[in-house]
Amino acid sequence: MKNVNSTRLPAMPAMSRRQSLKLFGLMVAGATVPGLAACTSTPSTEVAASGNNSVMDAGHWPAMDIQPIALKGYGKDPNLIIPPSSPWPRTLTQTQLDLVARISAILVPMENGQPGALEVGAPHVVDEWVSAPYASQQRDRDTILRLLYWLDDEAESLYNSPFLALDNYAQMAILDTIAFGTDAAPIAFHRPAQAFNRLRTLILAAYFCSVPGSKEIGYMGNVAIAGDYPGPTEEAMSHLDDALASLGLTEYAYTPLGE
């Protein structure tokens, strides 16, 4: 994990509902891409399904009564040209939002003039995500709220202070315990490690769906092409033909008219 130069949380930029909902929509569209925003089993649902009490007893994990959000959302036929400005209320408290902001600043800090996850408004998008009244987002809501509570609980246990009151070294010590997956974490930290992985996925998805993030990975979509469309390169077509052949789908390969 990257460290940051200061323990002081920079001011979170304001983000309109339209902006956060736009990034929310891009993240939902990216849910078909493995590892971006696809829903995975949460720590709580995995334990409940397995019935493994030894895992339950392995470490502390908040036993919270998190009520689901009962709203209609966009509905089955939303107006995507003029979407509603506020289809649901955002639900993270200021402290929870500050915790997500701190983690965002650590995961993708601002470097060399390039805005990081905090500067592009990733915490607001995470708030949008966990406040949405859909089943997959509600599962993430349960996971992430428990994780945020766990961070403060762990900080109080180790340092007698809430997480955001700790200095940079202590915060990193806690996060490093859960930041590298369950293979690297002691069994007592498996559930917070799984939850942290989910939060990290959402923060990175929000960042790379933003304009600065998409530019960083060289994404060239949604850019108008001057003149006639040149079509795919011969190299791209050859790669596609090879892929279709490997799947036994050569009959579906593109053949120019007249051949």
N, C-alpha and C positions, 0 to 999 in steps of 0.2 A: 504494500500500500504506500501511496505517496504521503509524505509528511507535509505539513504546512508551516509557514514561517511564524505565524502568530496564533495565539490561543483566542484572540478576540474575533468574534464572528462579524464579518463585514455586513453592512446593511443589505437586506434582501430587496432586490429591485421589484417595483410594482409590476404586476401583470394583470391585464384585463381578463375578464371571464372569457371573452372571445378568443384571446390568445391561448389561454390555458386549455380551453375546450378544443381548439384546433390541434394542439399538440396531443391532447388526449385521443382525438380521432386518429391521428397518425399512429399512435401507439397501438390502438385497437387494430388498425389495418396491418400493422407489423406483427400482430399476434400469430400470423401463419409462419413467421420466420423463426426457426428453432433458436432458442437462447435470447431472443429479443424481448418479447413480452408474452410469450405463450404461458398459459397457466399451468402450474405444477402443483403437486400435492403440498399442502402446508404442513408444518410440524405438528400442529394440533390434530389435523385430520388423519395424518399417518399414524400417530399414536393411538387415536381412537379406533382406527380400523384394525390395528394389529392386536390391541388388547394387551400389550406388553407392559406390565406394571414395572418391571425392572428398568425399562427406559424412562417411565414416568418418574421413578425415584432417583434417577441418575443425577439430576441437577434441578435447580429451581427454575420454574417457568410460570409466569403469572397466571393465576386462576381467576380470570376476569369474566364478568357477565357482559359481553359485548352484544348489544342489541342490533339486529339487522336493520338496514334502512328500508323502509316500506314506501317507495315512491314508484311512479310509472316510468321515469326516465324519458327518453325520446319517443317511446312508443314504437309500433311496428312499421310506420310509414313516415319517418321524419322528413322535414323539409331541409335538405342538405344545402340548398342554395342560400336560404336565409334561416340558419339554425336558431333555436331559441337561445337567448343570451344567458339564461340561468336555469337550466332544466332541473337542477337539484342544488341544494345548499352545500357548501363546503363545510366539513365537519371537524377538521383537526383543530385542536386548541392552539393557542399561540406557543405554548411550551412544546407541544408535539411538532409544530411547524418549525420551531427553532432547532429541535433535535434533527429533523430531516435536513434542514439547511446546513447544520454543522457537518453532517455526514456527507452531504453533497459537496461541500467545500473541500473535504478531505479526499474524496474519491476522484474528483476532477477539478483541481484548483485552477485559478486563473494564472496563466504563465505566458510570459513574453507578449503581453498585450492581448492574448487570446482569452476571451471570457470562458469561465468554467461553468460547471453545472449550476452553481448558485446564481451566477450572473445571468444565465439564460432563463431562470425561473423554474428550475426542476422541482423545488419543494412545492410550488403552487400546483404543478402538474400531478405530483404524487398525491396532494390533497384532493385534487379533482378525481383522481383514479380511485382512491379508497372511499370517496364519498358517493360514487356512482351506485345506483341501486340495481346492479346486475350481479348474477351469481358469482362469476369469476372475480369481479372487483370486490365483492363482499368477502370472499375467502381471503383475498389479499388484505382487506381491512382488518380482519381478525388477526392475521399473522403479524402485520406491521404494528398495530396498536400494542400487541403483547410485547413485541421487540422493543418498542420505545419505552414501555414501562420497565422492561427487564434492564435496559441500559441504566436507568436511574436507580433501580434496585441494586444492581451490581456495583454501581459507583458508591452508593450509600454503604453497602456491605464492606467494600474495600477501603474507602477513603472518607466515609462519613459526610459526603457531599453529593448533591445531584450531579449528573454527568456534565452538564453545561458549566458548572462552577469549577470543574477540575482544570488543571493546566494541561497543556498539549501532551506532555509525556504520559500523564495518567490516562487521558482519553485514548491515546494510541495503544497503551498497554491493554485496555479493555477490548478495543476493536480488533487488535491483532490476534486475540484469542479466538475470535469467531470469523475472521475475514478470509480465511483460506480453506473453507469447506470443512465438511465433517471428517474427512480423512486426516486432516491436520489438527483438528480440535479434539480435546479430551471428550469422552462420552458425555460428561456432565454438561457440555456446551453444544451438543449436537443440535438441539432445537433452536437456540438462538443463532447458531451458525447457518442453519437452513433458512431461517427468517431473514437474516442479514443478506444472504445471497439473493433473496427475492427483492428486498428493498434496493439493493445495488442494481439489479436488473432493471427495475423501474426508473431509477435515477439515470442510468446510462441510456436507457431508451429515450427518456425525455431529452437528454442532452443531444444525442445523435439525431433526433428528429427535428431539432432546432436548426436554424440557418447556419450559425457558426459550427455546430457539431457536424452537420452534413457536409460542409465545406472541408472540415478537417479530414474526413475519410474520402474526399474526392467524389462525392455523390453529384452527378450531373443531371439528375431528373428535373422535370418541370422547367426546362430551359428551352425557349423557342429556337427552332432551327431555321436559319435564313435559307430561302430557296427550296428546291425539291429535296425530299427526304432521300439521303444517299443509300439507305438500306444497310443491312449488316455486312461486315467485312467478310472476305473469303475465309479468313481464319475462324471467325465466329461460326460461319455456316459449316465449316469442316468439323468443328467441335460439336455442333448440334447433331450433324449426321452420325458422328461416332457414338454420341450418347444414345441416339435412337437405335442404332445398330446393336449396341450392348444390351438394350432392353427388348430386342426383338421387334422393334417398331419401325423398321426401315420403310415400310409401305406408307408411313405418314410423313416421310421426309419431303421437303419442298422440292417440286420440280417445275422449272419455268415453263410457261405455255409454249407449245410447239415441240417439246422434247418428248 
